[in-house]
């Protein structure tokens, strides 16, 4: 169907819209694409529900709280694990699969939540 880049662009738009037009950051490697956005200090229940929906649309998602208390959410998709790749078996969210979390530049706590798909 659509490429990983197209899926990532759609996820970035969903995440931005859920956060009231917040800027997103995209990082791509050979095997995954990660989209991040900073959380505002307050979220309405409607924005919170939209945020969870946007995060659940990816393969993995999580939350990072930096040293200064700044909150960032992230969502990742795998390259080659989408419907357009017919040669790679679908392994998204398989138990014991590495999640590819990044190493923050400042001390932080990372909490990862896997979607139930």
N, CA, C and O atoms as CSV, one atom per row, in Angstrom:
chain,resi,resn,atom,element,x,y,z
A,1,UNK,N,N,0.830,-1.187,0.000
A,1,UNK,CA,C,0.000,0.000,0.000
A,1,UNK,C,C,0.873,1.249,0.000
A,1,UNK,O,O,1.290,1.700,-1.067
A,2,UNK,N,N,1.164,1.825,1.182
A,2,UNK,CA,C,1.949,3.051,1.196
A,2,UNK,C,C,3.304,2.799,1.858
A,2,UNK,O,O,3.468,1.869,2.647
A,3,UNK,N,N,4.258,3.646,1.517
A,3,UNK,CA,C,5.617,3.487,2.019
A,3,UNK,C,C,5.707,3.884,3.494
A,3,UNK,O,O,4.809,4.525,4.039
A,4,UNK,N,N,6.814,3.485,4.121
A,4,UNK,CA,C,7.057,3.853,5.513
A,4,UNK,C,C,7.134,5.372,5.656
A,4,UNK,O,O,6.682,5.924,6.659
A,5,UNK,N,N,7.704,6.049,4.659
A,5,UNK,CA,C,7.798,7.511,4.704
A,5,UNK,C,C,6.418,8.155,4.671
A,5,UNK,O,O,6.169,9.139,5.367
A,6,UNK,N,N,5.525,7.599,3.863
A,6,UNK,CA,C,4.154,8.110,3.800
A,6,UNK,C,C,3.436,7.869,5.120
A,6,UNK,O,O,2.732,8.748,5.617
A,7,UNK,N,N,3.613,6.681,5.687
A,7,UNK,CA,C,3.016,6.370,6.989
A,7,UNK,C,C,3.560,7.304,8.070
A,7,UNK,O,O,2.808,7.769,8.926
A,8,UNK,N,N,4.875,7.581,8.031
A,8,UNK,CA,C,5.491,8.466,9.018
A,8,UNK,C,C,4.939,9.881,8.897
A,8,UNK,O,O,4.678,10.535,9.907
A,9,UNK,N,N,4.759,10.356,7.666
A,9,UNK,CA,C,4.197,11.693,7.462
A,9,UNK,C,C,2.777,11.773,8.017
A,9,UNK,O,O,2.397,12.776,8.620
A,10,UNK,N,N,2.003,10.722,7.813
A,10,UNK,CA,C,0.634,10.684,8.346
A,10,UNK,C,C,0.652,10.664,9.872
A,10,UNK,O,O,-0.145,11.352,10.510
A,11,UNK,N,N,1.559,9.878,10.462
A,11,UNK,CA,C,1.668,9.838,11.926
A,11,UNK,C,C,2.093,11.196,12.479
A,11,UNK,O,O,1.575,11.636,13.505
A,12,UNK,N,N,3.033,11.863,11.805
A,12,UNK,CA,C,3.471,13.185,12.249
A,12,UNK,C,C,2.306,14.166,12.218
A,12,UNK,O,O,2.153,14.976,13.132
A,13,UNK,N,N,1.487,14.101,11.179
A,13,UNK,CA,C,0.322,14.988,11.079
A,13,UNK,C,C,-0.694,14.683,12.179
A,13,UNK,O,O,-1.249,15.602,12.781
A,14,UNK,N,N,-0.939,13.399,12.442
A,14,UNK,CA,C,-1.860,13.019,13.522
A,14,UNK,C,C,-1.361,13.512,14.875
A,14,UNK,O,O,-2.128,14.056,15.670
A,15,UNK,N,N,-0.078,13.318,15.126
A,15,UNK,CA,C,0.516,13.731,16.398
A,15,UNK,C,C,0.458,15.244,16.559
A,15,UNK,O,O,0.108,15.744,17.628
A,16,UNK,N,N,0.794,15.960,15.520
A,16,UNK,CA,C,0.741,17.423,15.557
A,16,UNK,C,C,-0.682,17.914,15.800
A,16,UNK,O,O,-0.906,18.796,16.628
A,17,UNK,N,N,-1.635,17.344,15.082
A,17,UNK,CA,C,-3.037,17.747,15.249
A,17,UNK,C,C,-3.541,17.447,16.659
A,17,UNK,O,O,-4.267,18.250,17.245
A,18,UNK,N,N,-3.161,16.300,17.199
A,18,UNK,CA,C,-3.595,15.927,18.550
A,18,UNK,C,C,-3.067,16.894,19.593
A,18,UNK,O,O,-3.690,17.100,20.635
A,19,UNK,N,N,-1.906,17.491,19.307
A,19,UNK,CA,C,-1.270,18.411,20.254
A,19,UNK,C,C,-1.474,19.867,19.858
A,19,UNK,O,O,-0.684,20.733,20.235
A,20,UNK,N,N,-2.525,20.136,19.103
A,20,UNK,CA,C,-2.873,21.517,18.772
A,20,UNK,C,C,-1.914,22.188,17.811
A,20,UNK,O,O,-1.700,23.397,17.897
A,21,UNK,N,N,-1.332,21.426,16.893
A,21,UNK,CA,C,-0.417,22.000,15.913
A,21,UNK,C,C,1.031,22.023,16.354
A,21,UNK,O,O,1.842,22.750,15.778
A,22,UNK,N,N,1.370,21.241,17.366
A,22,UNK,CA,C,2.751,21.202,17.866
A,22,UNK,C,C,3.713,20.747,16.780
A,22,UNK,O,O,3.356,19.956,15.907
A,23,UNK,N,N,4.931,21.253,16.846
A,23,UNK,CA,C,5.978,20.846,15.909
A,23,UNK,C,C,6.410,19.421,16.222
A,23,UNK,O,O,6.540,19.049,17.388
A,24,UNK,N,N,6.630,18.628,15.186
A,24,UNK,CA,C,7.129,17.268,15.359
A,24,UNK,C,C,8.540,17.179,14.796
A,24,UNK,O,O,8.940,17.968,13.941
A,25,UNK,N,N,9.285,16.195,15.299
A,25,UNK,CA,C,10.633,15.921,14.809
A,25,UNK,C,C,10.660,14.478,14.305
A,25,UNK,O,O,10.130,13.579,14.958
A,26,UNK,N,N,11.269,14.263,13.162
A,26,UNK,CA,C,11.336,12.923,12.584
A,26,UNK,C,C,12.793,12.508,12.451
A,26,UNK,O,O,13.631,13.274,11.976
A,27,UNK,N,N,13.080,11.291,12.875
A,27,UNK,CA,C,14.416,10.711,12.766
A,27,UNK,C,C,14.270,9.369,12.063
A,27,UNK,O,O,13.513,8.508,12.513
A,28,UNK,N,N,14.984,9.191,10.975
A,28,UNK,CA,C,14.914,7.940,10.225
A,28,UNK,C,C,16.253,7.230,10.253
A,28,UNK,O,O,17.304,7.856,10.119
A,29,UNK,N,N,16.208,5.922,10.427
A,29,UNK,CA,C,17.397,5.080,10.313
A,29,UNK,C,C,17.088,4.039,9.242
A,29,UNK,O,O,16.034,4.086,8.608
A,30,UNK,N,N,17.996,3.114,9.045
A,30,UNK,CA,C,17.794,2.085,8.036
A,30,UNK,C,C,16.629,1.161,8.322
A,30,UNK,O,O,16.054,0.591,7.395
A,31,UNK,N,N,16.265,0.998,9.605
A,31,UNK,CA,C,15.218,0.039,9.934
A,31,UNK,C,C,13.977,0.616,10.599
A,31,UNK,O,O,13.013,-0.114,10.830
A,32,UNK,N,N,13.976,1.908,10.911
A,32,UNK,CA,C,12.797,2.481,11.566
A,32,UNK,C,C,12.701,3.975,11.298
A,32,UNK,O,O,13.663,4.612,10.867
A,33,UNK,N,N,11.515,4.521,11.564
A,33,UNK,CA,C,11.291,5.967,11.523
A,33,UNK,C,C,10.622,6.341,12.840
A,33,UNK,O,O,9.638,5.726,13.249
A,34,UNK,N,N,11.170,7.358,13.494
A,34,UNK,CA,C,10.671,7.801,14.800
A,34,UNK,C,C,10.190,9.240,14.683
A,34,UNK,O,O,10.874,10.090,14.113
A,35,UNK,N,N,9.003,9.505,15.231
A,35,UNK,CA,C,8.440,10.852,15.258
A,35,UNK,C,C,8.282,11.246,16.725
A,35,UNK,O,O,7.734,10.484,17.521
A,36,UNK,N,N,8.762,12.437,17.080
A,36,UNK,CA,C,8.684,12.941,18.459
A,36,UNK,C,C,7.981,14.279,18.479
A,36,UNK,O,O,7.990,15.021,17.497
A,37,UNK,N,N,7.365,14.580,19.626
A,37,UNK,CA,C,6.769,15.899,19.852
A,37,UNK,C,C,6.812,16.194,21.341
A,37,UNK,O,O,6.666,15.297,22.171
A,38,UNK,N,N,7.015,17.462,21.667
A,38,UNK,CA,C,6.988,17.889,23.068
A,38,UNK,C,C,5.537,18.055,23.501
A,38,UNK,O,O,4.698,18.557,22.753
A,39,UNK,N,N,5.264,17.620,24.728
A,39,UNK,CA,C,3.917,17.748,25.272
A,39,UNK,C,C,3.730,19.124,25.903
A,39,UNK,O,O,4.653,19.657,26.520
A,40,UNK,N,N,2.545,19.696,25.752
A,40,UNK,CA,C,2.264,20.939,26.474
A,40,UNK,C,C,2.085,20.638,27.968
A,40,UNK,O,O,1.933,19.481,28.360
A,41,UNK,N,N,2.105,21.671,28.780
A,41,UNK,CA,C,1.961,21.492,30.228
A,41,UNK,C,C,0.615,20.872,30.589
A,41,UNK,O,O,0.532,20.082,31.529
A,42,UNK,N,N,-0.422,21.215,29.863
A,42,UNK,CA,C,-1.766,20.699,30.134
A,42,UNK,C,C,-2.370,20.129,28.857
A,42,UNK,O,O,-2.157,20.663,27.769
A,43,UNK,N,N,-3.125,19.041,28.997
A,43,UNK,CA,C,-3.863,18.448,27.882
A,43,UNK,C,C,-5.324,18.289,28.285
A,43,UNK,O,O,-5.621,17.807,29.378
A,44,UNK,N,N,-6.219,18.689,27.416
A,44,UNK,CA,C,-7.635,18.446,27.677
A,44,UNK,C,C,-7.899,16.954,27.505
A,44,UNK,O,O,-7.073,16.242,26.934
A,45,UNK,N,N,-9.025,16.481,27.985
A,45,UNK,CA,C,-9.342,15.061,27.824
A,45,UNK,C,C,-9.506,14.714,26.343
A,45,UNK,O,O,-9.163,13.606,25.931
A,46,UNK,N,N,-10.018,15.632,25.551
A,46,UNK,CA,C,-10.158,15.401,24.111
A,46,UNK,C,C,-8.789,15.298,23.448
A,46,UNK,O,O,-8.566,14.417,22.617
A,47,UNK,N,N,-7.866,16.199,23.813
A,47,UNK,CA,C,-6.509,16.162,23.253
A,47,UNK,C,C,-5.781,14.905,23.708
A,47,UNK,O,O,-5.029,14.309,22.937
A,48,UNK,N,N,-5.998,14.499,24.952
A,48,UNK,CA,C,-5.361,13.286,25.468
A,48,UNK,C,C,-5.838,12.064,24.684
A,48,UNK,O,O,-5.030,11.211,24.316
A,49,UNK,N,N,-7.135,11.975,24.430
A,49,UNK,CA,C,-7.677,10.855,23.653
A,49,UNK,C,C,-7.123,10.866,22.226
A,49,UNK,O,O,-6.782,9.813,21.687
A,50,UNK,N,N,-7.031,12.046,21.617
A,50,UNK,CA,C,-6.482,12.150,20.264
A,50,UNK,C,C,-5.004,11.758,20.249
A,50,UNK,O,O,-4.545,11.109,19.309
A,51,UNK,N,N,-4.264,12.148,21.279
A,51,UNK,CA,C,-2.854,11.799,21.389
A,51,UNK,C,C,-2.683,10.284,21.481
A,51,UNK,O,O,-1.844,9.710,20.787
A,52,UNK,N,N,-3.467,9.644,22.326
A,52,UNK,CA,C,-3.372,8.188,22.464
A,52,UNK,C,C,-3.717,7.487,21.151
A,52,UNK,O,O,-3.097,6.484,20.798
A,53,UNK,N,N,-4.706,8.015,20.429
A,53,UNK,CA,C,-5.058,7.452,19.135
A,53,UNK,C,C,-3.921,7.578,18.131
A,53,UNK,O,O,-3.642,6.643,17.380
A,54,UNK,N,N,-3.269,8.732,18.121
A,54,UNK,CA,C,-2.136,8.945,17.212
A,54,UNK,C,C,-0.984,8.013,17.558
A,54,UNK,O,O,-0.373,7.425,16.665
A,55,UNK,N,N,-0.682,7.871,18.839
A,55,UNK,CA,C,0.409,6.999,19.257
A,55,UNK,C,C,0.107,5.535,18.934
A,55,UNK,O,O,0.994,4.796,18.507
A,56,UNK,N,N,-1.128,5.123,19.134
A,56,UNK,CA,C,-1.516,3.731,18.882
A,56,UNK,C,C,-1.454,3.375,17.401
A,56,UNK,O,O,-1.419,2.195,17.054
A,57,UNK,N,N,-1.441,4.371,16.530
A,57,UNK,CA,C,-1.383,4.107,15.089
A,57,UNK,C,C,0.003,3.644,14.643
A,57,UNK,O,O,0.155,3.176,13.514
A,58,UNK,N,N,1.006,3.762,15.494
A,58,UNK,CA,C,2.363,3.340,15.152
A,58,UNK,C,C,2.654,1.941,15.656
A,58,UNK,O,O,1.781,1.281,16.221
A,59,UNK,N,N,3.875,1.491,15.451
A,59,UNK,CA,C,4.285,0.168,15.904
A,59,UNK,C,C,4.672,0.146,17.369
A,59,UNK,O,O,4.376,-0.816,18.079
A,60,UNK,N,N,5.337,1.209,17.830
A,60,UNK,CA,C,5.760,1.350,19.225
A,60,UNK,C,C,5.615,2.810,19.589
A,60,UNK,O,O,5.722,3.687,18.733
A,61,UNK,N,N,5.375,3.065,20.851
A,61,UNK,CA,C,5.324,4.457,21.293
A,61,UNK,C,C,5.733,4.541,22.740
A,61,UNK,O,O,5.755,3.539,23.455
A,62,UNK,N,N,6.056,5.745,23.165
A,62,UNK,CA,C,6.479,5.917,24.547
A,62,UNK,C,C,6.557,7.385,24.929
A,62,UNK,O,O,6.152,8.272,24.178
A,63,UNK,N,N,7.085,7.608,26.110
A,63,UNK,CA,C,7.133,8.930,26.731
A,63,UNK,C,C,8.480,9.086,27.413
A,63,UNK,O,O,8.965,8.156,28.058
A,64,UNK,N,N,9.079,10.241,27.275
A,64,UNK,CA,C,10.351,10.536,27.930
A,64,UNK,C,C,10.177,11.817,28.731
A,64,UNK,O,O,9.675,12.816,28.216
A,65,UNK,N,N,10.593,11.787,29.996
A,65,UNK,CA,C,10.617,12.996,30.825
A,65,UNK,C,C,12.064,13.377,31.028
A,65,UNK,O,O,12.831,12.630,31.636
A,66,UNK,N,N,12.441,14.542,30.518
A,66,UNK,CA,C,13.818,15.025,30.628
A,66,UNK,C,C,14.112,15.568,32.008
A,66,UNK,O,O,13.222,15.673,32.852
A,67,UNK,N,N,15.358,15.910,32.228
A,67,UNK,CA,C,15.817,16.396,33.534
A,67,UNK,C,C,15.010,17.599,34.012
A,67,UNK,O,O,14.648,17.656,35.187
A,68,UNK,N,N,14.724,18.545,33.153
A,68,UNK,CA,C,13.982,19.742,33.536
A,68,UNK,C,C,12.481,19.539,33.635
A,68,UNK,O,O,11.741,20.494,33.870
A,69,UNK,N,N,12.020,18.306,33.458
A,69,UNK,CA,C,10.592,18.023,33.542
A,69,UNK,C,C,9.869,18.136,32.216
A,69,UNK,O,O,8.652,17.960,32.158
A,70,UNK,N,N,10.610,18.433,31.136
A,70,UNK,CA,C,9.982,18.520,29.819
A,70,UNK,C,C,9.576,17.124,29.364
A,70,UNK,O,O,10.364,16.182,29.447
A,71,UNK,N,N,8.342,16.998,28.883
A,71,UNK,CA,C,7.813,15.722,28.443
A,71,UNK,C,C,7.802,15.638,26.919
A,71,UNK,O,O,7.384,16.572,26.234
A,72,UNK,N,N,8.264,14.518,26.412
A,72,UNK,CA,C,8.264,14.249,24.975
A,72,UNK,C,C,7.613,12.898,24.750
A,72,UNK,O,O,7.893,11.941,25.472
A,73,UNK,N,N,6.739,12.816,23.744
A,73,UNK,CA,C,6.173,11.537,23.348
A,73,UNK,C,C,6.789,11.157,22.008
A,73,UNK,O,O,7.193,12.022,21.231
A,74,UNK,N,N,6.858,9.850,21.746
A,74,UNK,CA,C,7.417,9.368,20.493
A,74,UNK,C,C,6.618,8.176,19.990
A,74,UNK,O,O,5.994,7.440,20.755
A,75,UNK,N,N,6.662,8.020,18.690
A,75,UNK,CA,C,6.025,6.885,18.034
A,75,UNK,C,C,6.955,6.419,16.926
A,75,UNK,O,O,7.560,7.237,16.234
A,76,UNK,N,N,7.070,5.101,16.756
A,76,UNK,CA,C,7.952,4.546,15.740
A,76,UNK,C,C,7.203,3.585,14.837
A,76,UNK,O,O,6.240,2.932,15.241
A,77,UNK,N,N,7.677,3.521,13.601
A,77,UNK,CA,C,7.245,2.478,12.674
A,77,UNK,C,C,8.494,1.836,12.104
A,77,UNK,O,O,9.548,2.466,12.027
A,78,UNK,N,N,8.372,0.594,11.711
A,78,UNK,CA,C,9.484,-0.119,11.104
A,78,UNK,C,C,9.445,0.053,9.598
A,78,UNK,O,O,8.375,0.071,8.989
A,79,UNK,N,N,10.605,0.177,9.011
A,79,UNK,CA,C,10.705,0.163,7.547
A,79,UNK,C,C,10.652,-1.300,7.118
A,79,UNK,O,O,11.203,-2.167,7.797
A,80,UNK,N,N,10.003,-1.574,6.015
A,80,UNK,CA,C,9.944,-2.945,5.524
A,80,UNK,C,C,8.984,-3.833,6.275
A,80,UNK,O,O,8.909,-5.029,5.993
A,81,UNK,N,N,8.242,-3.286,7.228
A,81,UNK,CA,C,7.280,-4.074,7.996
A,81,UNK,C,C,5.863,-3.653,7.651
A,81,UNK,O,O,4.910,-4.046,8.324
A,82,UNK,N,N,5.725,-2.857,6.607
A,82,UNK,CA,C,4.410,-2.375,6.222
A,82,UNK,C,C,3.782,-3.243,5.155
A,82,UNK,O,O,4.393,-4.203,4.686
A,83,UNK,N,N,2.562,-2.909,4.770
A,83,UNK,CA,C,1.846,-3.707,3.798
A,83,UNK,C,C,2.484,-3.711,2.420
A,83,UNK,O,O,2.184,-4.597,1.620
A,84,UNK,N,N,3.362,-2.744,2.105
A,84,UNK,CA,C,3.965,-2.702,0.780
A,84,UNK,C,C,5.129,-3.678,0.637
A,84,UNK,O,O,5.574,-3.927,-0.483
A,85,UNK,N,N,5.636,-4.237,1.736
A,85,UNK,CA,C,6.764,-5.162,1.681
A,85,UNK,C,C,6.246,-6.583,1.786
A,85,UNK,O,O,5.853,-7.032,2.862
A,86,UNK,N,N,6.246,-7.284,0.674
A,86,UNK,CA,C,5.674,-8.633,0.631
A,86,UNK,C,C,6.677,-9.706,1.055
A,86,UNK,O,O,6.280,-10.850,1.276
A,87,UNK,N,N,7.981,-9.369,1.178
A,87,UNK,CA,C,8.986,-10.382,1.461
A,87,UNK,C,C,9.343,-10.489,2.939
A,87,UNK,O,O,9.973,-11.467,3.340
A,88,UNK,N,N,8.965,-9.529,3.746
A,88,UNK,CA,C,9.319,-9.541,5.156
A,88,UNK,C,C,8.122,-9.995,5.977
A,88,UNK,O,O,7.049,-9.403,5.859
A,89,UNK,N,N,8.268,-11.027,6.808
A,89,UNK,CA,C,7.135,-11.440,7.629
A,89,UNK,C,C,6.761,-10.348,8.617
A,89,UNK,O,O,7.619,-9.592,9.071
A,90,UNK,N,N,5.504,-10.269,8.941
A,90,UNK,CA,C,5.001,-9.249,9.862
A,90,UNK,C,C,5.342,-9.661,11.288
A,90,UNK,O,O,4.865,-10.692,11.761
A,91,UNK,N,N,6.163,-8.866,11.985
A,91,UNK,CA,C,6.586,-9.206,13.341
A,91,UNK,C,C,6.335,-8.085,14.325
A,91,UNK,O,O,6.884,-8.104,15.426
A,92,UNK,N,N,5.528,-7.119,13.965
A,92,UNK,CA,C,5.309,-5.972,14.838
A,92,UNK,C,C,4.764,-6.414,16.197
A,92,UNK,O,O,3.827,-7.208,16.278
A,93,UNK,N,N,5.371,-5.883,17.261
A,93,UNK,CA,C,4.937,-6.117,18.638
A,93,UNK,C,C,5.043,-7.572,19.074
A,93,UNK,O,O,4.267,-8.028,19.914
A,94,UNK,N,N,5.991,-8.295,18.513
A,94,UNK,CA,C,6.242,-9.655,18.940
A,94,UNK,C,C,6.977,-9.611,20.270
A,94,UNK,O,O,7.910,-8.821,20.418
A,95,UNK,N,N,6.587,-10.438,21.254
A,95,UNK,CA,C,7.304,-10.428,22.538
A,95,UNK,C,C,8.791,-10.661,22.331
A,95,UNK,O,O,9.196,-11.405,21.437
A,96,UNK,N,N,9.597,-10.022,23.158
A,96,UNK,CA,C,11.056,-10.115,23.156
A,96,UNK,C,C,11.706,-9.499,21.927
A,96,UNK,O,O,12.878,-9.764,21.660
A,97,UNK,N,N,10.977,-8.684,21.173
A,97,UNK,CA,C,11.563,-7.969,20.046
A,97,UNK,C,C,12.150,-6.667,20.566
A,97,UNK,O,O,11.453,-5.932,21.266
A,98,UNK,N,N,13.416,-6.347,20.251
A,98,UNK,CA,C,13.996,-5.071,20.701
A,98,UNK,C,C,13.159,-3.904,20.201
A,98,UNK,O,O,12.611,-3.944,19.100
A,99,UNK,N,N,13.069,-2.872,21.016
A,99,UNK,CA,C,12.206,-1.749,20.676
A,99,UNK,C,C,12.934,-0.585,20.064
A,99,UNK,O,O,12.278,0.326,19.557
A,100,UNK,N,N,14.244,-0.555,20.076
A,100,UNK,CA,C,14.993,0.507,19.413
A,100,UNK,C,C,14.879,1.865,20.072
A,100,UNK,O,O,14.889,2.880,19.377
A,101,UNK,N,N,14.771,1.919,21.396
A,101,UNK,CA,C,14.700,3.216,22.050
A,101,UNK,C,C,16.017,3.944,21.908
A,101,UNK,O,O,17.077,3.320,21.880
A,102,UNK,N,N,15.959,5.237,21.821
A,102,UNK,CA,C,17.176,6.025,21.647
A,102,UNK,C,C,17.742,6.418,22.999
A,102,UNK,O,O,17.062,6.344,24.022
A,103,UNK,N,N,18.989,6.833,22.985
A,103,UNK,CA,C,19.644,7.289,24.200
A,103,UNK,C,C,19.557,8.804,24.263
A,103,UNK,O,O,20.138,9.486,23.420
A,104,UNK,N,N,18.840,9.348,25.250
A,104,UNK,CA,C,18.727,10.805,25.359
A,104,UNK,C,C,20.078,11.431,25.690
A,104,UNK,O,O,20.955,10.780,26.259
A,105,UNK,N,N,20.232,12.698,25.327
A,105,UNK,CA,C,21.476,13.387,25.613
A,105,UNK,C,C,21.534,13.907,27.040
A,105,UNK,O,O,22.618,14.203,27.543
A,106,UNK,N,N,20.390,14.024,27.699
A,106,UNK,CA,C,20.355,14.426,29.092
A,106,UNK,C,C,19.750,13.292,29.896
A,106,UNK,O,O,18.979,12.500,29.354
A,107,UNK,N,N,20.082,13.192,31.178
A,107,UNK,CA,C,19.488,12.131,31.987
A,107,UNK,C,C,17.970,12.234,31.956
A,107,UNK,O,O,17.407,13.325,32.053
A,108,UNK,N,N,17.324,11.101,31.822
A,108,UNK,CA,C,15.868,11.084,31.776
A,108,UNK,C,C,15.352,9.708,32.138
A,108,UNK,O,O,16.114,8.749,32.264
A,109,UNK,N,N,14.064,9.633,32.300
A,109,UNK,CA,C,13.390,8.378,32.537
A,109,UNK,C,C,12.570,8.072,31.305
A,109,UNK,O,O,11.800,8.915,30.845
A,110,UNK,N,N,12.725,6.870,30.762
A,110,UNK,CA,C,11.955,6.475,29.593
A,110,UNK,C,C,10.942,5.421,30.003
A,110,UNK,O,O,11.285,4.431,30.649
A,111,UNK,N,N,9.714,5.640,29.629
A,111,UNK,CA,C,8.657,4.676,29.857
A,111,UNK,C,C,8.148,4.278,28.489
A,111,UNK,O,O,7.743,5.137,27.706
A,112,UNK,N,N,8.161,2.995,28.191
A,112,UNK,CA,C,7.695,2.540,26.898
A,112,UNK,C,C,6.421,1.741,27.059
A,112,UNK,O,O,6.304,0.903,27.953
A,113,UNK,N,N,5.482,2.005,26.197
A,113,UNK,CA,C,4.225,1.283,26.185
A,113,UNK,C,C,4.065,0.713,24.790
A,113,UNK,O,O,4.200,1.438,23.804
A,114,UNK,N,N,3.783,-0.558,24.697
A,114,UNK,CA,C,3.584,-1.189,23.387
A,114,UNK,C,C,2.097,-1.212,23.082
A,114,UNK,O,O,1.268,-1.441,23.962
A,115,UNK,N,N,1.780,-0.971,21.829
A,115,UNK,CA,C,0.385,-1.058,21.422
A,115,UNK,C,C,-0.033,-2.512,21.420
A,115,UNK,O,O,0.814,-3.403,21.362
A,116,UNK,N,N,-1.325,-2.761,21.483
A,116,UNK,CA,C,-1.824,-4.110,21.612
A,116,UNK,C,C,-2.158,-4.763,20.282
A,116,UNK,O,O,-2.780,-5.825,20.260
A,117,UNK,N,N,-1.755,-4.149,19.167
A,117,UNK,CA,C,-2.047,-4.731,17.852
A,117,UNK,C,C,-1.216,-5.949,17.598
A,117,UNK,O,O,-1.333,-6.567,16.540
